[in-house]
């Protein structure tokens, strides 16, 4: 199988070079700090300290920042004490749990409270529940639950932190079967702006609990613990199929037939099946369409659905179906369990009615106008169990039965290419504006979104603002796209 985030023709992302890490680590702080406190279970790392550079690498190197102080916490009480100290000293703050924030909101030139040493995962098989510390990543959860014969409904990248993923909604390959990660959230432990440790669930602090199911990270407090529902699942069937079409009018028309078949089927397919469409320019100049996914149902059902609804043109790459353990499927989609640092940019659209012929042609033309390997459109179908939840029942609003999300995605290896890559993904995205409803995914945060709050949360924004005002009236927890005050 293949990771949907691998783009044809791209170079493999590099790890942060040791020289770059040392340079960042040695940079003098521009933020004056008060005397550091003595707080149990909190390690204070300043530039030049041993291990300071160890914590610097982040997913998107466009956002490399060396904080004046990183506080590595190993307990919720330490987080509480550190929040009080940062607040009392009026220091700029960011929260880092996993480190995959597309726009670097988990970075700060001031103070970073870092939870990555809080990675405990405990499975309660009898209650079909997993308890997770706020610094755990998805890969650690997958391995723990798989050992007990269960699955967790989360994303395909194992190095993503569970906190940001679930707080923003948390779509993944099991979303159509079991719901988003936030739909499986049973309770959350959170440190508020006053350092108070709260537990939020359906009964206690229920408004905060509602906001934490899709309201995004970094707005209401520091999430230090979660309880999630897990599901009995040992095996799935992964599949892939591909087409290539020449860059001609006739070729693009045939490609549109395949894409249209996918968009009218995938969001309403049996909930066992998640079929992701990836569109990009191939290295030979042709238009590549690939459908990659998995099913929790039978092979007969999967073959019938694909043959009946998707394979409307002869494929270039024949349909491949493989039965795998849940963990083997995670490993194959992940590509790697190693944390990768790269230059990247993403934008997103939620599609709620099928794209018109003109919209599909605009997308194809935009991708074909740029070099292969520079931008891909990754289309994730929603529907299924996701649409069982009312749009207002959680902060995550995109619940329509025919909904899918397009992620315009680019990554590159060299800093010198940044402006060119940013312009190319912007060109593809801007060309699609006349056809889109202006809805975006908070977990694919995009700093260019002028009206980000309405784009991310739609009709749930007024209630989110009310929860923000009740929980954090001074706006202590904030970043460039946090939930605004009323």
C-alpha positions, 0 to 999 in steps of 0.5 A: 500500500502507499501513504496518501501523502507521498506525491509522485516525483517528490524527494524524501523529506530530510531530518533536521540537519544537526548544524541547523539544530545547533544553530537554532539551539544556540540562538540568543533569546529575544524574550526576557525571562523572569527567574525560573521556578522550581516545579516538580515534574517540569524540566526547563530547557534554555538555548544552549542547555543539554537536550534543548536541540533534541526537542526542536525538530518539527513537522513543517520547517517553514515554522522553525522557531527556537523558543526562549524556554521549553518546559517539558512536563511529565504530569498534569500537576506540573502543567498546571503549575507551569501555566500559572507561572507563565500567566503570572509573568505575562509570557507568550505561550505555545502548547506542543503535544505532537508537533504536526501543526501545519502552520506552527501554532505549537511553536513560540519565540517565548515559552513552549509547554511540551507534553511529549514526555506524557505518553502513557497509553492504557487499554481497558479491553473489558470496557472497550476504552483506552486512556491516553496521556496528552503527549501520546502520538497515534502510532503508540495508541494503535500499537497498544490497542492492536495488541488487545484486538482493538482499533482506534479511529484516528488518522493515517500518520502515526507521528501525529499527536493525539491531542491536536488530532482529536481536538480538531475532529480527527478523520481517518480511514476508520472514520466512516465506520466508527466516526471521527476521533472526537466522536469516540472521545469519552472524557478529557482532562484539561488545565484551564487558564487559571491552572485549574485541572478539569475533567470534561465529559457529557455530564461534567463541564459539558459545554467545554466537552462539546467545544473540545470535539472539533474546536481545535487545539490551543484555545481552551486549555492544555489537554493532558489526558483523554479517554476514548472508545475503541472497537473490536477489529483485527483485520481489514482489506486494503485496496488501490487502483489507478488511472492515467490520462493524457493531458488532452481535452479527451484525456481530461474528460475521461479523467472527469468521468472517473472522478465524478464516479468517485465523488458520487459514490465514496461519501455514500458508499457502505460505511465499511469502505473508505476510498481516498482519491488522489489527483496529481500530475505524473512524472510523464506529464499525464494526469494520475488518479489513484484510489487508495483505501480500506474496508472492514467488510467482506471482499465480495462487498468491496469488489461489488462496490468498486466494480459497480460504482467506481471502475467506469474507465479501464484502470491503468493499474489493476485493482489490488485487494489485500487482507491485513491485520489492522496494525499492518494496514496502519504501517502500510498507509503510514509509510514510516513511523519515523518523525519527518521534518519537511517544508510543506503547505496545505489548504482545504475545502469541504465539498458538500455537493458534487463538483461540476464538470467545470470545477473538475476541469479547473482542478485538473488544469491547475495540477497539470500546469505545474511540475509533477510532484509539486501539488496533489489533491487528496480527497477524503470521503466523509459520510457514514458514521460521521454523518450519524452525528448532528452538525451541532452536536459537537464543535465539528460541523461537517457532517453532511452525508455527501461531504468530502474534503479536498486537501491541496498538499505540497511538500519540498526538501529545500528552503530555496523552493519555498516561495515557488511552492507556496505560489503554485499551491495558491494558484491551484487553490485560488482557481477553485474558489468560484466552485467552493462553499468556503468551508475548511478543516481546522486540522489542515490549518491555513494561515492564509484563510482570512475568515478562518473561524467561519470556514472552520466552524460554520454555524457552531462558531457562536457557541464556540465563542461563548465557551471561549469567553466562559473558559478563558475570558482573558484570551490567555490561550491563543494563537493566530487561528484560535477560537476568538472571543465574542 
